[in-house]
Amino acid sequence: MNLLKASILALFICAAFSSCSKKEAALSDPLLTNRDTTINPVNDFFSYANNGWFKKNPIKNSESSNGIWKTIQDTIDSQIKRICENAAQDKSAAKGSNKQKIGDFYTAAMDTVAIEKAGLSPLQAEINHIQAITDVSSLTKSIAHFQTIGTAPGFLFYIGQDDKASTKYAVFFYQGGLGLGDREYYFDTENRNVIIRKEYVKHIEKMMKLMGEKDAAAAKNASIIMKLETDLAKSSRKMEDLRDPVKNYNKMTVGQFNKLTPNIDWNAVLPILGIPKADTLIVGQPEFFTGLNLLLKKYSIEDWKTYLKWNLVNSYANTLNKDFEKQNFNFFGTIMNGTKEQKPRWERIVHATDESLGELIGQVYVTEYLPKGTKEKLLEIGNNVRDVYASHIKKLDWMSEVTKQKALQKLSKIVMKVGYPDKWKDMSSLSIDRKSYCSNVIRVSKWQHNYMVSKFGKKVDRTEWQIQPQTYNAYYNCSNNEIVVPACNIIVPGFEGRMPDDAVLYGIIGGSTFGHEITHGFDDQGSKYDENGNLNNWWTSQDLKKFKEKTKAIVSQYNNYAVAGKHVNGEATQGENIADLGGVIVGFEAFKKTEQYKKQKKISGLTPEQRYFLSYAYSWMINRRVEAKIRLMMTDVHSPEQFRINGPLSNFPAFYKAFNVKEGDNMYRPDSLRVVIW
């Protein structure tokens, strides 16, 4: 998945950053002003291209990062805020209408007086449910129940496309249940993670006290939860091992799953999840469920009840009173990510409203903020990049003709969804009121679960979007062989009121978006899916061997990058690194077909090539706190931003030529070490 950072048409950008005058917009060139000319581009291109902006825009105390994402998100947030406030002010909105739901959700979430008065009462029914557990049978049924309201204790469950039969939906069970998110947090011996484990126990203890536990009981229960989660982590696969779709595809019957986990009666659990007629399941990590099965008896029912109560309150902490919310922020915001203070409440609630009702907000967003012609322009650039990609495949010197034809067939069938969906999800059954923020979120979680399980047994709807038009992101879906690019990704700060030149458009849209996402279809894991989205090996054995040799080279390259002594996990990040490398190359080749490149006219003293590479660096102009970088390195499959620029560019001869990179420079890699794949 990759962020699209681009502007298509001048008319919709000018409203985004009204603080800039027309004169300033006409004169400024962010590719110049963002630079730090005290840094030599041949040694650190990421910092050269972006550090000037970082110096003038330090990270706010309420943020863990700053940069192009945050700048654009601020614009989107202000637009969503207006949508929410306008809806909230209209008390005459018809009950059940989109406006009523948006307005009531936002109003309830902003009503701190009512939230303080309610305390834990919105969760009391669920707490009572936990208290009623008496044995392993009722425990496993309760774990299933909590899956239906979005808390996901013990494991993860979802309905998704069958990786080997992409026209059908399948039932998936996956490892989960870890409050710290990733198994390595429970075992890594680096001092920072030893401290995080200690602070996590303290955090749980404080949250237990807020739940009404006395000091001794809170301390005891915090220790139990940490031990239980550590045991779950022992059976969990590492992040890099979760990337392989073949190894994480283990289809079995319900009877076979029952034999794997005799302490869990899946025939009793599945109806609670909403899929009583499921006969086969896909179990991502069988060894995890073997471990979970043993833990159901290793820990007492009271211990499990404590874990479930913790999981419940941890999941809904941000919807509760200020004591819960502040303690939750103190650990996950400050200790884990280095953020010094919370965002203003309106901003937190705008995000929460969009997260819960994004499908409804998106319909207003498209009408009020998206100009005509966006889809057409995005498709134009996307198709240009695809054409270049095809020519690259045809010229590959390491791939046989038979595999090339399969690759070209897959490329030609990639579907490009851009802007916004042609049809919206029906949320008419969702009830929202102004009484309780927490209760509204629970109802949203139930609706989302019911919507998901309603797909089971039906034909896959390939028109569905998994992202909103106002979400600043994009993705490639292997099972649909599709690229999805939402509408809001049309903003480029610094080009308000004018059309960016082609170097900017192709550096951002062509390279870091379409080129990147297309390459995901041909990265180390995406390449395992055929043109119809099925796990199906379309490679000759010799070509596959050559491909794996090339991917090993990029793993080796990124393993050598580090932040504060923490090395990048080259294995876990290789898919994104391959996509970054492919994206910047095909984006550049597509740019070479434009008039700007052909005429070789300088803009702001920069050659077309220099502008392209500076634009590509602009697409990842993100500065993070060290704590946030390290957390992402432990939980995310993307490399830190500086390596998403310096890494692929150090493999690209065209970049060397544009900035006169020579042997001995930090950005220089010998021919023997340069990675060339697509």
ZIFEN-V823345 format. One record per helix or strand of 2 or more residues. SS is the DSSP state (H for helix, E for strand). FROM is the first residue (numbers start at 1). TO is the last residue. If there is no record, write none. Layout:
((SS | FROM | TO) (SS | FROM | TO))
//
This chain:
((H | 10 | 12) (H | 22 | 27) (H | 30 | 33) (H | 45 | 56) (E | 65 | 67) (H | 68 | 89) (H | 98 | 110) (H | 112 | 118) (H | 121 | 131) (H | 136 | 147) (E | 155 | 162) (E | 165 | 175) (H | 183 | 186) (H | 191 | 210) (H | 215 | 234) (H | 239 | 243) (E | 251 | 253) (H | 254 | 260) (H | 266 | 273) (E | 280 | 283) (H | 286 | 298) (H | 301 | 319) (H | 322 | 337) (H | 345 | 369) (H | 374 | 395) (H | 401 | 412) (E | 415 | 419) (H | 437 | 453) (E | 474 | 477) (E | 482 | 486) (H | 502 | 520) (H | 526 | 528) (H | 541 | 559) (E | 562 | 563) (E | 566 | 567) (H | 570 | 591) (H | 595 | 599) (H | 608 | 618) (E | 622 | 624) (H | 626 | 635) (H | 641 | 649) (H | 653 | 659))
//
